[in-house]
Amino acid sequence: SLLRQCPLLLPQNREGTAYEGFVSAQGRDFHIRILLPTDSQLKNARIECSWHLKKILHGYQHILKQRLHSCPDLVSFVVELKTILEIALKA
């Protein structure tokens, strides 16, 4: 479940189309907001994050977009995001 993968990322509305909180990697927390369209199509999601996280993920945008298109649900995408973030932090 999303709570297990990312306990600091919480739903912001009843519809489950807005999530805000923190994603953790390498002992650090990064602020993120994920906005899903009303049809819940993950490929059309909007991701907003702090300038610091944006800078870390700068070279990985194409991979993140690809994952948004291929992941079946938000939990899968968050797992992928955390993996990419771990890689980016080690680079």
DSSP file (Angstrom, degrees, kcal/mol; ACC not computed):
  #  RESIDUE AA STRUCTURE BP1 BP2  ACC     N-H-->O    O-->H-N    N-H-->O    O-->H-N    TCO  KAPPA ALPHA  PHI   PSI    X-CA   Y-CA   Z-CA
    1    1 A S     >        0   0    0      0, 0.0     4,-2.0     0, 0.0     3,-0.3   0.000 360.0 360.0 360.0 161.8    0.0    0.0    0.0
    2    2 A L  H  >  +     0   0    0      1,-0.2     4,-3.0     2,-0.2     7,-0.2   0.877 360.0  57.8 -61.8 -38.9    1.0    3.6   -0.4
    3    3 A L  H  4 S+     0   0    0      1,-0.2    -1,-0.2     2,-0.2     6,-0.1   0.868 108.5  45.8 -61.5 -36.5    1.2    4.1    3.3
    4    4 A R  H  4 S+     0   0    0     -3,-0.3    -1,-0.2     2,-0.2    -2,-0.2   0.903 118.1  41.8 -72.9 -41.5    3.7    1.4    3.7
    5    5 A Q  H  < S+     0   0    0     -4,-2.0    -2,-0.2     1,-0.2    -1,-0.2   0.850 136.9  10.9 -73.8 -35.3    5.9    2.6    0.8
    6    6 A C    ><  +     0   0    0     -4,-3.0     3,-2.1    -5,-0.2    -1,-0.2  -0.605  65.2 176.8-147.5  77.2    5.7    6.2    1.6
    7    7 A P  T 3  S+     0   0    0      0, 0.0    -4,-0.1     0, 0.0    -1,-0.1   0.665  81.5  56.2 -63.4 -16.5    4.2    6.9    5.0
    8    8 A L  T 3  S+     0   0    0     14,-0.4    14,-1.6     1,-0.1     2,-0.7   0.313  86.9  87.6 -99.0   9.1    4.7   10.7    4.7
    9    9 A L  E <   -A   21   0A   0     -3,-2.1    12,-0.2    12,-0.3    -3,-0.1  -0.925  63.2-178.9-109.2 110.1    2.8   11.0    1.5
   10   10 A L  E     -A   20   0A   0     10,-2.4    10,-2.5    -2,-0.7     2,-0.1  -0.824  31.5-105.3-117.9 147.2   -0.9   11.6    2.3
   11   11 A P  E     -A   19   0A   0      0, 0.0     8,-0.3     0, 0.0     3,-0.1  -0.403  23.1-163.6 -65.3 143.4   -4.1   12.0    0.4
   12   12 A Q        +     0   0    0      6,-3.5     2,-0.3     1,-0.1     7,-0.2   0.465  68.0  29.8-108.3  -5.5   -5.3   15.6    0.4
   13   13 A N  S >  S-     0   0    0      5,-0.6     3,-0.9     1,-0.1     5,-0.2  -0.965  78.9-111.1-149.3 165.4   -8.9   15.0   -0.8
   14   14 A R  T 3  S+     0   0    0     -2,-0.3    -1,-0.1     1,-0.2     0, 0.0   0.798 112.2  62.2 -67.5 -29.9  -11.7   12.4   -0.7
   15   15 A E  T 3  S-     0   0    0      1,-0.1    -1,-0.2    -3,-0.0     0, 0.0   0.673 103.7-128.1 -72.6 -16.4  -11.4   11.6   -4.4
   16   16 A G  S <  S+     0   0    0     -3,-0.9    -2,-0.1     2,-0.1     3,-0.1   0.834  75.4 118.5  72.0  32.0   -7.8   10.5   -4.0
   17   17 A T        +     0   0    0      1,-0.2    19,-3.8    18,-0.1     2,-0.4   0.486  64.3  54.1-106.8  -5.3   -6.6   12.8   -6.8
   18   18 A A  E     + B   0  35A   0     17,-0.2    -6,-3.5    -5,-0.2    -5,-0.6  -0.991  58.6 175.7-134.3 128.3   -4.2   14.9   -4.7
   19   19 A Y  E     +AB  11  34A   0     15,-2.6    15,-2.8    -2,-0.4     2,-0.3  -0.986   4.4 175.5-129.6 139.7   -1.3   13.6   -2.5
   20   20 A E  E     +AB  10  33A   0    -10,-2.5   -10,-2.4    -2,-0.4     2,-0.3  -0.999  29.3  74.1-145.3 146.6    1.2   15.7   -0.7
   21   21 A G  E    S-AB   9  32A   0     11,-2.2    11,-2.6    -2,-0.3     2,-0.4  -0.970  72.7 -38.7 157.6-136.9    4.0   15.1    1.7
   22   22 A F  E     - B   0  31A   0    -14,-1.6     2,-0.4    -2,-0.3   -14,-0.4  -0.965  28.9-154.4-132.9 142.8    7.5   13.7    1.6
   23   23 A V  E     - B   0  30A   0      7,-2.5     7,-2.5    -2,-0.4     2,-0.4  -0.952  24.5-143.7-110.8 136.4    9.3   10.9   -0.2
   24   24 A S  E     + B   0  29A   0     -2,-0.4     2,-0.3     5,-0.2     5,-0.2  -0.811  26.0 161.5-108.1 140.9   12.4    9.6    1.6
   25   25 A A  E >   - B   0  28A   0      3,-2.5     3,-2.0    -2,-0.4    58,-0.0  -0.950  69.3  -2.3-154.5 136.1   15.7    8.4    0.2
   26   26 A Q  T 3  S-     0   0    0     -2,-0.3     3,-0.1     1,-0.3    -1,-0.0   0.851 129.4 -55.4  51.2  40.6   19.1    7.9    1.8
   27   27 A G  T 3  S+     0   0    0      1,-0.2     2,-0.3     0, 0.0    -1,-0.3   0.577 116.4 110.4  74.3   9.5   17.8    9.2    5.1
   28   28 A R  E <   -B   25   0A   0     -3,-2.0    -3,-2.5     2,-0.0     2,-0.4  -0.903  58.7-140.6-118.4 147.6   16.6   12.5    3.6
   29   29 A D  E     -B   24   0A   0     -2,-0.3     2,-0.4    -5,-0.2    -5,-0.2  -0.889  13.9-165.0-108.2 136.2   13.0   13.7    3.1
   30   30 A F  E     -B   23   0A   0     -7,-2.5    -7,-2.5    -2,-0.4     2,-0.2  -0.981  21.7-121.5-124.4 130.2   11.9   15.5    0.0
   31   31 A H  E     +B   22   0A   0     -2,-0.4    19,-1.4    -9,-0.2     2,-0.3  -0.456  40.2 167.5 -71.4 136.4    8.7   17.5   -0.4
   32   32 A I  E     -BC  21  49A   0    -11,-2.6   -11,-2.2    17,-0.2     2,-0.4  -0.996  24.4-161.7-149.4 149.8    6.4   16.4   -3.2
   33   33 A R  E     -BC  20  48A   0     15,-3.1    15,-3.1    -2,-0.3     2,-0.5  -0.999   8.4-164.6-132.1 131.4    2.9   16.9   -4.5
   34   34 A I  E     -BC  19  47A   0    -15,-2.8   -15,-2.6    -2,-0.4     2,-0.6  -0.974   3.0-167.9-119.4 122.0    1.2   14.5   -6.9
   35   35 A L  E     -BC  18  46A   0     11,-3.1    11,-2.9    -2,-0.5   -17,-0.2  -0.941   5.3-162.9-113.6 116.6   -2.0   15.6   -8.7
   36   36 A L        -     0   0    0    -19,-3.8     9,-0.1    -2,-0.6     6,-0.1  -0.738  23.4-113.9 -96.3 144.5   -3.9   13.0  -10.5
   37   37 A P    >   -     0   0    0      0, 0.0     3,-2.4     0, 0.0    -1,-0.1  -0.286  36.5-101.3 -68.6 165.0   -6.6   13.9  -13.1
   38   38 A T  T 3  S+     0   0    0      1,-0.3    -2,-0.0     2,-0.1   -21,-0.0   0.767 125.2  57.4 -62.7 -24.2  -10.2   13.0  -12.3
   39   39 A D  T 3  S-     0   0    0      2,-0.1    -1,-0.3   -22,-0.0     3,-0.1   0.456 108.5-129.2 -83.3   1.7   -9.9    9.9  -14.6
   40   40 A S    <   +     0   0    0     -3,-2.4     2,-0.8     1,-0.2    -2,-0.1   0.684  48.3 161.8  59.7  22.0   -7.0    8.8  -12.4
   41   41 A Q    >   -     0   0    0      1,-0.2     3,-1.6     3,-0.1    -1,-0.2  -0.640  29.9-156.0 -73.1 111.8   -4.8    8.2  -15.5
   42   42 A L  G >  S+     0   0    0     -2,-0.8     3,-2.0     1,-0.3    -1,-0.2   0.831  88.4  65.8 -59.9 -34.0   -1.3    8.2  -14.0
   43   43 A K  G 3  S+     0   0    0      1,-0.3    -1,-0.3    26,-0.2    26,-0.1   0.745 103.0  48.1 -63.1 -21.6    0.3    9.2  -17.3
   44   44 A N  G <  S+     0   0    0     -3,-1.6    -1,-0.3    24,-0.1    -2,-0.2   0.241  86.1 127.0-101.0  12.6   -1.5   12.5  -17.0
   45   45 A A    <   -     0   0    0     -3,-2.0     2,-0.5    -9,-0.1    -9,-0.2  -0.310  53.3-137.7 -68.4 152.2   -0.5   13.2  -13.4
   46   46 A R  E     -C   35   0A   0    -11,-2.9   -11,-3.1     2,-0.0     2,-0.5  -0.952  14.2-159.3-111.8 131.9    1.3   16.4  -12.5
   47   47 A I  E     -C   34   0A   0     -2,-0.5     2,-0.4   -13,-0.2   -13,-0.2  -0.945   8.8-176.3-114.8 126.0    4.2   16.2  -10.1
   48   48 A E  E     +C   33   0A   0    -15,-3.1   -15,-3.1    -2,-0.5     2,-0.3  -0.956  12.8 161.4-119.4 139.4    5.3   19.2   -8.1
   49   49 A C  E     -C   32   0A   0     -2,-0.4   -17,-0.2   -17,-0.2    -2,-0.0  -0.938  42.3 -74.9-149.9 171.7    8.3   19.2   -5.9
   50   50 A S     >  -     0   0    0    -19,-1.4     4,-2.5    -2,-0.3     5,-0.2  -0.244  44.9-112.9 -65.3 157.1   10.8   21.4   -4.1
   51   51 A W  H  > S+     0   0    0      1,-0.2     4,-2.2     2,-0.2     5,-0.1   0.841 118.1  58.2 -60.4 -31.8   13.5   23.1   -6.2
   52   52 A H  H  > S+     0   0    0      2,-0.2     4,-1.9     1,-0.2    -1,-0.2   0.930 108.9  42.3 -65.3 -46.3   16.0   20.9   -4.4
   53   53 A L  H  > S+     0   0    0      2,-0.2     4,-2.5     1,-0.2    -2,-0.2   0.893 112.3  55.1 -67.3 -39.1   14.4   17.7   -5.5
   54   54 A K  H  < S+     0   0    0     -4,-2.5     4,-0.3     1,-0.2    -2,-0.2   0.901 108.2  49.3 -59.0 -41.2   13.9   19.1   -9.0
   55   55 A K  H >< S+     0   0    0     -4,-2.2     3,-0.8     1,-0.2     4,-0.3   0.901 110.9  49.2 -65.6 -41.9   17.6   19.8   -9.2
   56   56 A I  H 3< S+     0   0    0     -4,-1.9     3,-0.4     1,-0.2    -2,-0.2   0.893 117.0  41.3 -63.4 -40.9   18.5   16.2   -8.0
   57   57 A L  T >< S+     0   0    0     -4,-2.5     3,-2.3     1,-0.2     4,-0.3   0.360  82.1 113.6 -89.6   5.6   16.1   14.6  -10.5
   58   58 A H  G X  S+     0   0    0     -3,-0.8     3,-0.9    -4,-0.3    -1,-0.2   0.857  79.7  41.2 -48.5 -49.7   17.1   17.0  -13.4
   59   59 A G  G 3  S+     0   0    0     -3,-0.4    -1,-0.3    -4,-0.3     3,-0.1   0.426 111.0  59.9 -80.5   2.9   18.7   14.4  -15.6
   60   60 A Y  G <>  +     0   0    0     -3,-2.3     4,-2.4     1,-0.1     3,-0.3   0.261  66.2 108.3-114.6   9.7   16.0   11.8  -14.9
   61   61 A Q  H <> S+     0   0    0     -3,-0.9     4,-2.5    -4,-0.3     5,-0.2   0.886  79.5  51.7 -59.1 -41.2   12.9   13.5  -16.2
   62   62 A H  H  > S+     0   0    0      1,-0.2     4,-2.1     2,-0.2    -1,-0.2   0.879 110.8  48.6 -64.4 -36.2   12.5   11.3  -19.2
   63   63 A I  H  > S+     0   0    0     -3,-0.3     4,-2.5     2,-0.2    -2,-0.2   0.911 111.1  49.9 -68.4 -42.4   12.7    8.2  -17.0
   64   64 A L  H  X S+     0   0    0     -4,-2.4     4,-2.4     2,-0.2    -2,-0.2   0.912 111.3  48.6 -62.2 -42.5   10.2    9.6  -14.6
   65   65 A K  H  X S+     0   0    0     -4,-2.5     4,-1.7     2,-0.2    -1,-0.2   0.911 110.9  50.9 -63.8 -42.0    7.8   10.4  -17.5
   66   66 A Q  H  X S+     0   0    0     -4,-2.1     4,-1.6     1,-0.2    -2,-0.2   0.910 110.5  49.1 -61.2 -42.6    8.3    6.9  -18.9
   67   67 A R  H  X S+     0   0    0     -4,-2.5     4,-2.8     1,-0.2    -2,-0.2   0.887 106.5  55.7 -66.0 -39.0    7.5    5.4  -15.5
   68   68 A L  H  < S+     0   0    0     -4,-2.4    -1,-0.2     1,-0.2    -2,-0.2   0.887 111.4  45.3 -58.3 -38.4    4.3    7.5  -15.2
   69   69 A H  H  < S+     0   0    0     -4,-1.7    -1,-0.2     1,-0.2    -2,-0.2   0.793 120.7  37.9 -75.8 -28.3    3.2    6.1  -18.5
   70   70 A S  H  < S+     0   0    0     -4,-1.6    -2,-0.2    -5,-0.1    -3,-0.2   0.720  90.2  95.7-100.6 -22.1    4.1    2.5  -17.6
   71   71 A C     <  -     0   0    0     -4,-2.8   -29,-0.2    -5,-0.2   -28,-0.1  -0.491  63.4-146.2 -73.6 137.2    3.2    2.1  -13.9
   72   72 A P  S    S+     0   0    0      0, 0.0     2,-0.3     0, 0.0   -30,-0.1   0.739  74.7   4.5 -74.9 -22.5   -0.3    0.6  -13.3
   73   73 A D  S  > S-     0   0    0      1,-0.1     4,-1.9   -32,-0.1     5,-0.1  -0.948  79.1 -94.7-155.8 172.5   -0.9    2.6  -10.1
   74   74 A L  H  > S+     0   0    0     -2,-0.3     4,-2.7     1,-0.2     5,-0.2   0.864 118.2  56.4 -63.2 -38.9    0.4    5.3   -7.8
   75   75 A V  H  > S+     0   0    0      1,-0.2     4,-2.1     2,-0.2    -1,-0.2   0.935 107.8  48.7 -60.6 -46.1    2.0    2.9   -5.4
   76   76 A S  H  > S+     0   0    0      1,-0.2     4,-2.1     2,-0.2    -1,-0.2   0.907 111.9  49.5 -59.6 -42.4    4.1    1.4   -8.3
   77   77 A F  H  X S+     0   0    0     -4,-1.9     4,-3.1     1,-0.2    -1,-0.2   0.913 108.3  52.1 -64.8 -42.0    5.1    4.8   -9.4
   78   78 A V  H  X S+     0   0    0     -4,-2.7     4,-2.5     2,-0.2    -1,-0.2   0.891 108.7  51.4 -62.7 -38.7    6.2    5.9   -5.9
   79   79 A V  H  X S+     0   0    0     -4,-2.1     4,-1.9     2,-0.2    -1,-0.2   0.934 112.7  45.9 -60.9 -45.8    8.4    2.8   -5.6
   80   80 A E  H  X S+     0   0    0     -4,-2.1     4,-2.8     2,-0.2     5,-0.2   0.913 111.1  52.7 -62.3 -44.1   10.0    3.7   -9.0
   81   81 A L  H  X S+     0   0    0     -4,-3.1     4,-2.6     1,-0.2    -2,-0.2   0.918 109.0  49.0 -58.7 -45.3   10.4    7.3   -7.9
   82   82 A K  H  X S+     0   0    0     -4,-2.5     4,-2.3     2,-0.2    -1,-0.2   0.891 111.4  50.0 -63.7 -38.8   12.2    6.3   -4.7
   83   83 A T  H  X S+     0   0    0     -4,-1.9     4,-2.1     2,-0.2    -2,-0.2   0.937 112.2  46.7 -64.1 -46.8   14.5    4.0   -6.7
   84   84 A I  H  X S+     0   0    0     -4,-2.8     4,-2.8     1,-0.2    -2,-0.2   0.896 111.6  52.2 -62.5 -40.0   15.3    6.7   -9.2
   85   85 A L  H  X S+     0   0    0     -4,-2.6     4,-2.4    -5,-0.2    -1,-0.2   0.902 107.3  51.7 -63.4 -41.4   15.9    9.1   -6.4
   86   86 A E  H  X S+     0   0    0     -4,-2.3     4,-1.3     2,-0.2    -1,-0.2   0.925 112.3  46.5 -59.1 -45.0   18.3    6.7   -4.7
   87   87 A I  H  X S+     0   0    0     -4,-2.1     4,-1.3     1,-0.2     3,-0.3   0.924 112.3  50.1 -63.4 -45.7   20.3    6.4   -8.0
   88   88 A A  H  < S+     0   0    0     -4,-2.8    -1,-0.2     1,-0.2    -2,-0.2   0.867 108.6  52.1 -62.7 -37.6   20.3   10.2   -8.5
   89   89 A L  H  < S+     0   0    0     -4,-2.4    -1,-0.2     1,-0.2    -2,-0.2   0.801 110.2  48.7 -70.8 -28.0   21.6   10.8   -4.9
   90   90 A K  H  <        0   0    0     -4,-1.3    -1,-0.2    -3,-0.3    -2,-0.2   0.719 360.0 360.0 -81.8 -21.6   24.5    8.3   -5.5
   91   91 A A     <        0   0    0     -4,-1.3    -1,-0.2    -3,-0.1    -2,-0.1   0.489 360.0 360.0 -69.7 360.0   25.5    9.8   -8.8
